[in-house]
Amino acid sequence: MPQLDTSTWFTVIFSMLLTLFILFQLKISKHHYPENPATKLIKTSSKHIPWENKWTKIYLPHSLPPL
């Protein structure tokens, strides 16, 4: 049975990684990012929620008085 020749694997893997790196660099360099992004004004809605200003107690079965 012939042996698997692994002598060229380093060259193949290294050239593949180098090619991928160059391709991604070229792809990223074509993007145009805004230099000074304007801040967005976010409107805060002031809806009245009934439980906003109230204190509510959660009754757990252990906090109820014994029957």
N, C-alpha and C positions, 0 to 999 in steps of 0.2 A: 504494500500500500504506500503511495507516495506521501511524502511529508508536505504539510501546508507551508508555503513560503510566506513568511511574515516580514520579510526584510523591507518591503515597500510600504507597509502599513503606516509607519510614522510620516512618510512623505505625503501619502494620500490624505491622512487625517489632518495634518498640518495645513496642507493646501486648501482643504475643504473649509477649515475654520477661518483661514485667512480670507478666502473668497466670501464667506458669509459675513465676516466683519466688514469687509469693503462694501458689500452690497447694502448692509444695514446702514453704514455711514452715509452712503449716497442717498438712500431712501430718506434718512432723517434730515440730511442737509437741504432737501428740497422743500421742507415744510417752512411756511412763513408764520412765525409767531408774532403777535402784537408786541410792540416795544413798550408801550405804556398802556396797559389795560385800564379802561375807565371803571371806576367803582360803581356798582349798581346800588341804587337806593331801594331798600327793601321796605315795603309798607307793612307795618305791623297792624294786623286787624284787631280791633278791640271789641270782640264779641263778648257779651255778658254770659258767663257760665254760672249757673246757680250755686254750684259747690265751690266756687272760687274763694269766697270770703267766709264760708261756713266751716266749722269744725265738725267733722263727722266721726263717730265712733264705730268701729267694726266689732260686732259682737261675735266672739268665737264661742264654741260650745263649752270650753273650759272656763270662760269668764262669766257664764250665766249662773245665777244662784241655783243651788240644788233644789229639787222638787220634793 
